[in-house]
Amino acid sequence: MRIIVAIWGGLLIMSAAQAALYEPMAKPFVTIAAGGQPQAQIVIPAEPEGLEQFAATELQRYLKQMSGAELPIVADGQDLAHPFSFYIGETEKNLSRAIDISDEAMGRDGFALHSVPDGICVFGPDKLSPVFGVYEILERWFDVRWFMPISDDVPADLAEHVPTRDTLQMGQVDLVVKPDFRVRWVGNGAWPLAHRMNAFVKADGEDVGINWKWHFHTFRTLIPPDEYYEDHPEWFALVDGERKITDSKSHGNQLCTSTPELVAEVAKNMIAVLDADPSIEIIALSPNDGGGFCECESCTALDEPERDWFAKYSRRLAIFNNQVAKIVGEKHPDTLIKVGAYAMYARPPLDEDFRPEPNLLYQLCHIYFCHNHPLGSEACVAGETYEPSHNFQPNREYAKILEQWRELSPHLFMYEYYTLGGIAKGNLPWPLVHTMRTDIPYYRDHGIEGFYTQLSGNLYHRYGLNYYIAAKLCWDPDLDPDALLEDYFSKFYGIASRPMRRYLDTLEQAMIDWNGCSSYGLKGTAHVEMALKVYTPEVMAKLQAALAEAEGTSNTDRIAGQRVMLARRMYQELEASLAEMGR
């Protein structure tokens, strides 16, 4: 992340962990709340956009929760009761600032935080800019953390860290932030919005951010079998000599992508969706999950028969994607059509003259490749860390594929699997911070435009640290991972931070010490074989000792105790799984 800083400001009091994570502050300070009373206000435009109002309300809400003081929200032109103001969005004060808010300077959703004699300006080029600026202030200088999504089972005081202060102060600020990833998707709803994600996020229950239509596998959505099969069975895949449909909502029901009429119908249906909502920025076009690809002569003639499993259908789908994209692009040239580089079509085709249409966005999936060793390393070794398999490749091969797509595609996104794959397939802990800490900066450094990781439902007790670290590094890959971890443990577990750090470090170290490759496609690494090697009796004894100490330490702190209980639940599930495996 590009951050330009002149003078830093913030809370008068900062924890040691926070000091290590963010830059230190500088004087002079201005009191904005004291003794439960406001000494500042929040100024918004006279006719605010919805998210300008939301940003102001969020700032007001958290500052009140911290101090008991409710800073008033006032519109431009109204009388100001206090000498200091937070100017949010396109206020007259912000519009008069000589700050470059171009795309080159701030990118998508970037923002400026800029001190003026009577306050601080919070603004940027996009609708989410003031929202993200407010969350940056709250996190960077007011020590607020959003550890997990609030739900019926997880109340706000368990999900968030909002310290209480009798007095709140702000210092001098001159900061411009340009996100490294233009598109960021880690989780859905309100929680990722606070982490400055911009895809599939919500503010006050409303969808905001990038208008992204559908997620990935869309053949069945675009050509529903119930509507098309009776009149056009020839549009559906020929498999084992038959064209038939199944009851599956995802697997099977592939299309005969070499059929010109089918190409035209897919394009027509996509255009109809975009005509109905021209604000859609990204729309997905991709085969259904799994196999069942067409075996007709026309489709197979487009394949490259001498290539491996990872390129089995690459060429036919690349041709199909370009054909659809060209038609759709004539009507909606600014909408990106997201297609997959996934499993049996992960590699680019070999055609020297192949180039994706300019409105195509390729999303490369880090699946059937190793997750336990860092990208860019030579740690995956055939015969030592993995046994060769037709549907597995070491990470150095994944890096080559990434670079090939990067040279071809004007838009390249990553699709990660931080809670789905490896031993997570067996509902077991899957520690991945040791690879995330280098992989996410690796993606940034290699010019990746968008980042997404698949997350698994309400499993914070098992994968919570994966969720959190992914979100933080996706927003700012330059954060010091060790400082980030220290900050996380000190604030999430409080008085139990030391034993809980040992607990989670033991899990990570167990994966490192095992040193095997972990992925889909590797025999024996998904469940029993791998779990028994990773979670040895020695590892389990260390986990139990750390957890018992954390439970004893946290018994006087309700929140810390409840958070430790999440780890106890993970441990009990791990014990039960190992017992089922015969230990």
N, C-alpha and C positions, 0 to 999 in steps of 0.2 A: 504494500500500500504506500502510495506517495503521500507523505504528510509534511507540510511546510510549516515550521513553527518559528515564531519570533520570540514571544514571551509567553510563558505558561502561567496559568492561574488555577485556582481550585479551592478545595477545602483547606481550612487552616490546619486540620489534623488529618494525617494520612498514615495508614498502617504500614508496617515494614514490607509486607507482601505487595501492597499496592505501589509503594515507592519503587520496588524492583520491576514491576510490570509496566508502569508508565513514567514519563519524565517527571522530575520534581517540579515543585511550584515556585513561583517568584512573587514578591510583593510588588505593589501594594494591594491589600485586600479591602474589600467592601462588604459590610455586613448586610445580608439580604433577609435574614430572619433571626429573631432572638426572643427568648421568653414566650414562645408561642404566638408572637405577633409578626406580621410581615413588615419588612423594611424595603421592599421592592415590589414591582408589578411586572406582569407579562403583557406585552403589547402585540396585538395582531392587526392585520389590515382592516380597514373599515368594512370591507366586504370580503371576508376570508374564504379561501377555498376550504373544503371539508377537512383536508389533512393539516392545514395551518391551525384550524381550531383544535383538531385532535392533538397535534404536537403541543400546543399550549396547555391543554387539559392534562396531558400526561405529565408535563413538567410540574404543573400545579399539584397534581395528585401525589407524586412521589415526594416533592419537597414538604408537603403537608404531613405525609406519613412519617417523614424523618423528624420534623421539628414541631409539628402541631400548628404551624403558621400557614394559612392559606393565602398565597399571593394572589391578588385580584387580577383578572384578565380584562384588559381594557382595549378599546378600539382606537386606531389612529385618530388623532384630533381631539380625543377626550382629555380632560384634566388628569394629570398624574399626581398621585398622593405621595409618592416616594421619589427620592433622587436617583434610584437605580432601576433600570428596566431590562428585561429580556425581550429583544425585538425579534419576533418570529415570522419568517416568511417575507412576503413582498410588502413590508411596511415602507413608509416614506423614508425612514432612516436607512433601511437596508438598500433600497433602490438608489440611494445617493452615494453608496460606497463604490469606490473605484477598485472593485475586485473582479477578476476575470472568471466568469461562470460558464465559459464555453465548454463544449464537450472535451476538447483537448486538455483543458485545465482541470476539470472535475469529473469527467466521465459520467456514467449513468449513476444518479443518486448521490453524487458527491456534494460537499457542502463546505461553507466557510463559517468559522466561529471567530468573530473579530471584535475586540474591545473598542469602545468609544468612551468619551469622558463620562457619559451618563448611563453606561450599561454595556451589553454585549449583543452583537448582531448574529442571528442564526438564519442562514439562507443558502440557497443553491439553485441549480437550474431545473430540478424536477420536483414533482409533487411530493415525493418521499424525502427530499432533501431536508426540510425543516424537522421532520419526524426523526430522521437519523441523527441530525445535529443535536436534538434534545437528548436522545438516548446516549449519544457520545458524551455529552456533558454529565449526565447522571452516572454513567459508568466510570468515566475517566477521572472526574473530580469529586463526585459525591458518593463513590464507593458502592453503587447499587449493582447487584448481580441478578441475572435471571437464569437460575440453574436448571429448571425443568418446567414443562408446561403445567399451568394450573388446570385442575380437573375436579370432578366430583370426589375423587379419591385423594387429591393432592391440593390442599388449601394454599392460599398465597403465602402464608408465613413459612410453610415448608418448602415451597417452590422457589422463593426469592430471598435475597439478602438485602434488606433495607435498613441501614444503621440509623439509630436515633441520635440526634444532636440538639442541644439546647440552642446553639448558635450556628448559623450557616454563613459562610463567607465565600465570595468569589474573588479571584485575582484577575490579572491582566491576561488576555488571550489573543493570539493571532495565529490561527491554524486553518489550513486548507487541506481537505481530505479528498483524495481520488481513489476509489476502490480499485483493487487489482483485477477482480473478476467482475465483468459487466453484468453477468447474471449469476445469482447466488440462491441456492435452494437447499436448505438443511431443515427439514421439518415443515409442518403446515400450521397455519393459524396465527395466533397472536405472539406466541413465544419466539418464533424465528424473526418476527418483525423487530422485536427489541434487540435482536442480535444483528440487525441491519441486513437481513435477507430480503430479497425483492421478488421472489416467485412463490406463488401459492401462500401468500401471507394475508392476514386480516387485521383491520383496525376497527374497533367497535363492532365486530362481527361482520363487517363488509369486506369483500375482496378488494385488495389494493395491489399496487405494484404492477409487474408485467402481466399483461393479459395473455396467458398461455393456454391454448385450447388442447385438451387431452394431454396424456402423459407420454405413453410410448406405443404399445401394441394396438394398432387402430384398424387393421384390415377388416375385422368383423364390424367395427363401428361404421366405417365408410361404405361397406358393401354388406349390409345385414343379410345373412342367409335366408331368414324368414321372408324377406321382401324380394330377393333376387333369384334364389335357387330354382324355383319352379319355372321361371321364364328363361333363365340364363344359366343352366347347369355348367355350360362350357366356360364360364367365368371362374369356376372354382377348381382347385387343384386336382389333377389326376394322380391318384395314389394307388398303387397295386392294381392298375387297370380300371379303377372306378373313380368317378367324380361324385363324392357324397359329402354331406355335412354331418357334424356331430353335435351333441348337446353341450359341449365345452364352450365356455364364454371366452376362452383365450386360446388354449392349445388346439392345434388343427385348424380346420376351416380356412386354410390359406387360399390365396388367389392365383389364377393362371396369369401371371404378370406379363406374359408375351402377347396377350390378346389386345389388339388396338382398341376395340370397343370398350374393353374393361378399363384401359388406361383413360380413355375419354370420360367414362362414367365416374371414376375416382376423382378426376380433376373437376368435373362438373359439380360433384357433391361437396368438394372442398371449397369451391368458389361460392356455392350457395351458403355455406356456413360463414364465409368471410363477408359476403354481401349483407348477411343479416347482422353481422357485428364487425364493421370495418376497423374497430379498435384492437382486434386480435393482432398481437405482435409475433407470436410463435404458434404454429399448429403442427401436430404430430402426424407423421406418415410412416408406418412401420408394420412389418408382418406381425401376425399373432405370435405369442410366445410358443416355444417348443418347435417340433418338427412338422411333418406333413406337407412339405413343399412339393410343388407340381413336378411330375415326372413326364410330362408330354414332350414330344420331340422339339417343339418350338422353344420351350423353356430350357430344356437341357442343352440345346444347341448354343445357348448364350453363355453356358458355364465354361469354366477353365478346368478341364478334367484332371490335369496333372498337379493341381494345387492341393494343399492340405485341408483339413477339416475347417480351419478358420477362414478359408476363402471359398468354401463349397458353393455358396450362392452369391458371392460378392458381385460378380459381373452382371448377372441377370438383374439383381436389385439395383445396382448403380444405374443401369440403363433405364429401368422402370422409374426410379426416383427422378432422373433427369427429364424424362418424358412428361411426367406429371408436373414437375416444377416449372417447366417451360410454359405449359398451358396456363397454370395458375398464375404465374408471374406476369403474364400479359394483362391480367385484370387486377392483380394485387401484387405489384412488384416489391412493395416494402414489407410484406409479411414474410417472415422466415419459416420455411418448411423444415421441421426437425425430423431427420431420419437417423436410423441407428447404424452404428458399426459394432456389431454384437455377435458373439458366438460364431456361428457358421457363416457370417458375413462381416467379421471384424476387420479383415484385411482389405485394402483397396484393390480394385482390379488391376491387371498388369498392362492394360492398353496404354501405350505411350501418349496417346492424344486424349486420354480421359481427363476431364475436368468437371467437377460438380457445377451445376447451374449456380449463378451468384446468389439466388434466394434459398439455397439449401444450407442447412445447418446440420453438420454431422455430430452425433453424440457417441463417443467411444466408450464402451463399457469395460471396466476393469474386472471382468469375470472370466473364469477359466485361466486366469493368470495368478501369480502368487500374491498373497496379501501379507505374508509374515516377514517379508524382507523388503527393505526400502527400494523405491524406484531409483534407477541410476547406479545401483550397486551390482556386484558380481556374485552376490551371496547365494543365488539359486544355482546349485551344482547337480547335474544329472548323476544319478547313482549314489549321491550323498544326501542331498536334501529332498530329492524327489526321484521317483522312477518314471521314465518317459512314458507319456500317454498321448493318444491321438488328439485328445481334447484338453490338453494343458500345455502352456508355454511358460518359461521363466520370465521374470520381469524385464530382463534385458531385451527380450523379443517384443514385449509389450511396448517398451520405450521406442524401439525401431518403428513399430506400427504407428505409434503416436506421432513420430516425426514425419512419417509418410503422409498421414492425413493432414498434418499441420501444413505441409508444403502444398497440398492439393486444395484444401477447403478454406474458403474465406472466413468460415465460422466453425470453430471446433469446441465442443463442450465435453466435459468428463462426466461419467456416470460411475460413482463409487458404491461400495457395498460395505458399510461400516457396522451393520448389525445383521447382515444376511449373507451367509456363506460360511465356508470352513466349518468349525465346530459349532458355530451358531445355528447351523442347520439341525443340530441335535438338541437345541434349546439349552445350550451351555454358554458360560461366559466366553467372550471372544475379545481378549485385550488387543487393541490395535493402536494405542497411542504411540508406541515405539516406531510405527511406520507413518502414521498420520503427520507426526511432527516434521518429517522431511518430505513426504509425498505431496502435501498441499502446496508448500513453497515450490516444489519441483514443477508442479503444473503451472503455477504462475510464471516461473522463470522460463518455461518453454512456450509461452505465448497463448495459453489456453484462455478462451473468452468466458466460458461459463462452467460452473461447478455444481454438481448435484450428488448427494449420497442418499441411497435408499435406507430408510429407517423402519424399524419394526414396532409399530403400535405403542402400547403402554408398557414398555419394558425398561423403564428408566432404572429400576432396581438392578438390572443386569447390564445394561449398556449405557447408563447415564453419562459416564465420563466420555465415551465415544461421541455421544450426541453433542456434548458441550464443547469439547476440543475441536470437533469438526466445524461447529458454528463459529467459534472464535477465530480459528485460522483461516476459514473461508473469508471472513470479513477482513482480517489483517494477517497475512502470512508472515509478516515480519515480527510478530509478537515472539518474545523469547519463550520457548516452550517450558523451560524449567521455571521461569517466573510465573507463567500462566498456571502451571500445576501447583506451585506454592500458594498462589492467590486462591485457587479453587479449594484446596484442602483447608486452608486457614479459615475461609469464610463459610464453606459448606458444612464442615464438621466441627468447627470451633474448637472446644476444649478436647475433642477426640481426634484432632487433625493428625497428630503424630502416629498413633497406631493405625489410623485409617490410611495414611500415606503408605505405611509398610504393607498393609493389606493389598492395596491396589498395585503397588510396586512389585509385590510378590507375584501377582497374576501376570503382569507384563514381563517380568523376568523369566517366568516359567515358559512363556512362548519363545523368548529369545534363546534360552538355554536349550529348549527342544530343537530349535534351528531347522525345523522342517518347513517345506512349502505347504501352505494352506490355501485351498481353493476348491471350487466346484471342479469336477473332472479328474480329480486325483483319487484313485482307489484307496480307501482306508483312512482318508483324512477328514471325513465329514463327521464321524461319530465315534465309534468304539476305539479303534486303533489309536487315533490321534489323542482323544481325551485321556486315555489311560497313560499315554506317554507324557502328556503335558501336566496333568493333575496327579502327580505321583503322591504316595503317602507322605513324603517329606514336605512337598508343597502344601498339601492339605493341613498338615500339622502347623506350618507357619501361618496359614490363613486363619486357622482356628485360634491360635494364640493371639494374633493381632486383633481379631474380632472380639475376643473375650476381654482384652485390655480396653478396647474402645467402648465396649458396653459398660464396663466398670467406671471408666472415666466420664462417660456422658450421662450417668444416671441422675445428675443434678440439673441437667439442661434438657428441657422437653424437646426443643427443635433438633438439637444435635442427636439426642437419643432416637428420635423418629427417623432421622437420616441414616443412623447406624443400623436401624432395624431393616432398612432396605437392603443393606449389604448382607445382613443375616439371612434374609429371604433368599438372596442369590446363593449364599453358601449352602443353605438347606436344599435348594433345588439341585445344586451341583452334587452334593452328597447322594441324593436320591438317584440321580442319573448314573453316577458311578456304581451305585449298588445294583442297578438294573443291568449294568454292563458286566457284572460278575465280580466286582471288587468287594 
